[in-house]
Amino acid sequence: MNPAYLLWLRRPWLQQGLLSLVALALMSALWWALIALPRQADTPYPLGPYNQERCPLPGEGSGTFKVLVISQLLAKPLAQALCHEPALTGRFAQVEVSWQARGELSAADIMERRYQLLWNRDYVLTGLVPRYHQYLAELLALPDYQVYLLGREPVVLSSAAFAGKRLGLLSDSESQSGYQLPLHALNDAGIKPEPGQLRFFRERRQLQAALAKGDVDFITAIAAKGHTPWFDPAKALLIAGKVPAGAWFIDSRLSRDKALSETLVRHLEAAMKAQLARPW
């Protein structure tokens, strides 16, 4: 008989030690396998895809009439209106309406005329391209709007009332109404949010859904001046009463076509009016 096997039989501690080493190796392998597994995101609302509406135009036109909006709520109604607009037929091959965060607009977008129509603020465009008027012309100035904190219950801005509460904001840090002004209001009230009290969402409809489900206690909401808010004013606190909404700008080369400009203004006013009565 093999001497090594005899030694194995006569030394039980060798058997126990080897089994312990095997068990330790298996546990270690299992541990590293668990670490390597993908972890679920902490937010209950995953980021949605880049919003874009596109449609072909009849006729022999070429190129794309590109529209850039800063609210995803306008993308679909604008696309539906412009895709049936005779003034664009024959000049362009398709219409594309897209939404992106303000910070994603670049100087190259302006100087290379990547958009024929866009919604933004003068100071933002000036910061990107000081002489942006060479590329864009103001088409339609928008009215000021009001910013509120909207709660499931009436909103009170105090450290005691805010304790343990959660505030829903937009993840776009350049948004005045969705990010900056609500945080200014907290700061003015001497409120310092604790970790976890601020929840961030990509779109306003996600904010509204979170409030309805009770995932947050307050959200930021807006209403155009002169229009009835879509929410219950008794549960809202006004934090900014006169915020400029910016303007619509058109490619300066297209601005010379007065008929086209008037047509676009008509569609923009109709789309904006339709949205004022809906949650923003």
C-alpha positions in Angstrom: 0.0 0.0 0.0 1.2 3.5 -0.8 3.0 5.0 2.3 1.5 8.4 1.6 -2.0 6.9 1.8 -1.1 5.2 5.1 0.1 8.5 6.5 -3.1 10.1 5.4 -5.2 7.5 7.2 -3.1 7.7 10.4 -3.3 11.6 10.6 -6.9 12.8 10.9 -5.7 16.4 11.5 -4.3 16.3 7.9 -7.7 15.4 6.6 -9.4 18.2 8.6 -6.8 20.8 7.5 -7.1 19.9 3.8 -10.9 20.0 4.0 -10.7 23.4 5.7 -8.4 24.7 2.9 -10.8 23.5 0.2 -13.8 25.1 2.0 -11.9 28.4 2.4 -11.0 28.4 -1.3 -14.6 27.8 -2.3 -15.9 30.6 0.0 -13.3 33.0 -1.4 -14.3 32.2 -5.0 -18.0 32.7 -4.1 -17.2 36.0 -2.5 -15.4 37.4 -5.5 -18.2 36.1 -7.8 -20.7 38.1 -5.8 -18.6 41.2 -5.9 -18.4 41.0 -9.7 -22.2 40.9 -10.1 -23.7 44.1 -11.4 -25.4 46.2 -8.8 -28.8 47.7 -9.1 -29.0 51.5 -9.4 -30.0 53.3 -6.2 -32.6 55.4 -8.0 -36.1 54.0 -8.5 -36.4 56.0 -11.8 -33.9 54.9 -14.4 -32.8 57.5 -16.9 -34.8 57.5 -20.1 -33.5 57.6 -23.6 -32.6 60.8 -25.4 -35.9 62.2 -26.5 -36.3 62.7 -30.2 -39.3 62.9 -32.6 -38.6 62.6 -36.3 -40.8 62.4 -39.4 -40.2 62.6 -43.2 -41.6 65.4 -45.3 -43.2 64.9 -48.8 -41.6 66.5 -51.8 -38.1 66.9 -53.1 -36.6 68.8 -50.2 -33.2 68.0 -48.7 -31.7 68.2 -45.3 -33.3 68.2 -41.9 -35.2 70.9 -40.1 -33.9 70.5 -36.6 -35.7 71.9 -33.5 -34.2 71.9 -30.0 -36.4 72.3 -27.0 -35.5 72.3 -23.3 -38.7 70.5 -22.2 -39.5 67.0 -23.4 -43.2 67.8 -23.2 -43.0 70.0 -26.3 -41.2 67.5 -28.5 -44.1 65.5 -29.7 -46.7 68.2 -30.2 -44.2 70.3 -32.1 -43.2 67.4 -34.3 -46.8 66.6 -35.1 -47.5 70.2 -36.1 -44.3 70.7 -38.2 -44.5 67.4 -39.9 -47.7 68.5 -41.6 -46.6 72.0 -42.4 -46.6 72.9 -46.1 -44.1 75.7 -45.6 -41.4 73.1 -44.9 -42.5 70.7 -47.6 -40.2 71.0 -50.6 -37.5 72.8 -48.7 -36.6 70.0 -46.2 -36.6 66.3 -46.4 -37.5 65.7 -42.7 -38.3 67.3 -39.4 -36.5 66.4 -36.2 -37.5 67.7 -32.7 -35.2 66.8 -29.9 -34.9 67.6 -26.2 -31.7 67.8 -24.2 -30.4 69.4 -21.0 -29.3 73.0 -21.3 -25.6 72.2 -20.6 -25.4 69.9 -23.6 -25.8 72.8 -26.1 -22.3 73.8 -27.4 -20.8 76.7 -29.2 -20.3 74.4 -32.2 -24.0 73.7 -32.3 -24.6 77.4 -32.8 -21.7 78.3 -35.1 -22.3 75.3 -37.4 -26.1 75.9 -37.5 -27.0 72.4 -36.3 -30.5 73.6 -35.3 -32.8 75.7 -37.4 -35.1 76.5 -34.4 -34.3 76.4 -30.7 -35.6 77.5 -27.3 -33.1 79.0 -24.8 -32.1 82.1 -22.9 -30.1 85.0 -24.3 -27.5 84.9 -21.5 -26.9 81.2 -22.2 -26.3 81.8 -25.9 -24.1 84.8 -25.2 -22.0 82.7 -22.8 -21.4 80.2 -25.6 -21.0 82.5 -28.5 -20.9 86.3 -27.7 -21.8 87.1 -31.3 -24.5 84.5 -31.6 -26.7 87.0 -33.4 -24.7 86.2 -36.6 -26.2 82.7 -36.5 -29.5 83.1 -34.7 -32.3 85.6 -34.7 -35.0 85.9 -32.0 -38.3 84.7 -33.3 -40.6 84.6 -30.2 -40.1 86.0 -26.7 -41.8 84.0 -24.0 -43.6 85.3 -21.0 -42.2 85.1 -17.5 -43.3 82.3 -15.2 -43.5 81.5 -11.5 -41.8 78.8 -9.6 -43.3 76.9 -6.6 -42.6 74.2 -4.2 -45.5 71.7 -4.4 -46.2 69.2 -1.6 -48.6 66.4 -0.7 -49.5 68.8 2.1 -49.2 72.6 2.4 -45.5 73.5 2.1 -43.8 75.3 5.0 -40.2 76.3 4.6 -38.5 75.8 8.0 -35.9 73.5 9.4 -38.5 71.8 11.6 -41.0 71.3 8.8 -38.3 70.1 6.4 -36.8 67.6 8.9 -37.1 64.1 7.5 -38.7 65.3 4.3 -37.6 64.6 0.7 -37.5 67.1 -2.1 -37.6 66.1 -5.7 -35.5 68.2 -8.1 -34.4 68.0 -11.8 -30.9 66.5 -12.3 -30.1 69.4 -14.7 -28.1 71.7 -12.5 -28.5 74.6 -15.0 -32.3 74.5 -14.7 -33.5 77.6 -12.8 -36.9 76.3 -11.9 -36.0 72.6 -11.5 -32.7 72.9 -9.6 -31.3 76.3 -8.7 -34.2 78.3 -7.4 -35.5 75.6 -5.0 -32.0 75.2 -3.5 -31.8 79.0 -3.2 -35.1 79.0 -1.3 -33.8 76.3 1.1 -30.6 78.3 1.6 -32.6 81.6 2.3 -34.7 79.7 4.9 -31.6 78.5 6.6 -32.3 74.9 5.7 -29.4 72.5 5.1 -30.6 69.3 3.6 -29.2 66.1 4.9 -27.9 63.3 2.6 -30.8 61.5 1.1 -33.3 64.4 1.4 -32.7 65.6 -2.1 -33.9 63.2 -4.9 -33.0 63.9 -8.5 -35.0 63.1 -11.6 -34.4 63.7 -15.3 -37.9 64.8 -16.3 -40.8 66.7 -14.7 -43.2 63.9 -15.3 -40.9 61.7 -13.1 -41.1 64.4 -10.4 -44.9 64.4 -10.6 -45.0 60.6 -10.5 -42.7 60.5 -7.5 -44.9 63.0 -5.6 -48.1 61.1 -6.4 -46.5 57.8 -5.2 -45.2 59.4 -2.0 -41.5 58.8 -3.0 -40.9 62.5 -2.2 -42.7 65.0 -0.1 -42.2 68.1 -2.2 -41.3 68.8 -5.8 -40.5 72.0 -7.8 -43.3 73.1 -10.1 -43.9 76.0 -12.5 -46.8 78.0 -13.9 -46.9 80.7 -16.5 -48.0 84.1 -15.2 -51.6 84.9 -16.1 -52.5 81.3 -16.4 -54.2 79.1 -13.8 -51.7 76.6 -12.3 -52.4 72.9 -13.0 -51.8 72.1 -9.3 -53.7 73.0 -6.1 -52.4 76.4 -4.9 -53.2 75.5 -1.3 -50.4 72.9 -1.4 -47.9 75.1 -3.1 -45.5 77.8 -2.0 -44.3 80.5 -4.4 -40.5 80.9 -4.3 -39.9 83.0 -7.4 -42.5 85.3 -9.0 -40.9 86.6 -12.2 -38.5 84.2 -14.0 -37.7 84.8 -17.6 -38.5 81.9 -19.8 -36.2 82.9 -22.6 -37.2 82.9 -26.3 -37.3 80.9 -29.5 -34.5 81.5 -31.9 -34.4 80.7 -35.6 -31.5 80.3 -38.0 -30.7 83.8 -39.1 -30.8 82.8 -42.8 -34.3 81.5 -42.4 -35.4 84.6 -40.5 -35.5 86.5 -43.8 -38.5 84.4 -44.9 -41.3 86.3 -43.2 -44.0 83.9 -44.2 -42.1 80.9 -42.7 -41.3 82.9 -39.5 -45.0 83.8 -39.0 -46.0 80.1 -39.6 -43.5 78.9 -37.0 -44.6 81.5 -34.5 -48.2 80.3 -34.9 -47.2 76.7 -34.3 -45.0 77.6 -31.3 -47.7 79.7 -29.7 -50.3 76.9 -30.1 -48.0 74.3 -28.7 -47.0 76.4 -25.7 -50.6 77.4 -25.0 -51.7 73.7 -25.0 -48.9 72.8 -22.6 -49.6 75.6 -20.0 -52.7 73.7 -18.8 -50.8 70.5 -18.3 -48.3 69.5 -15.5 -44.8 70.9 -16.2 
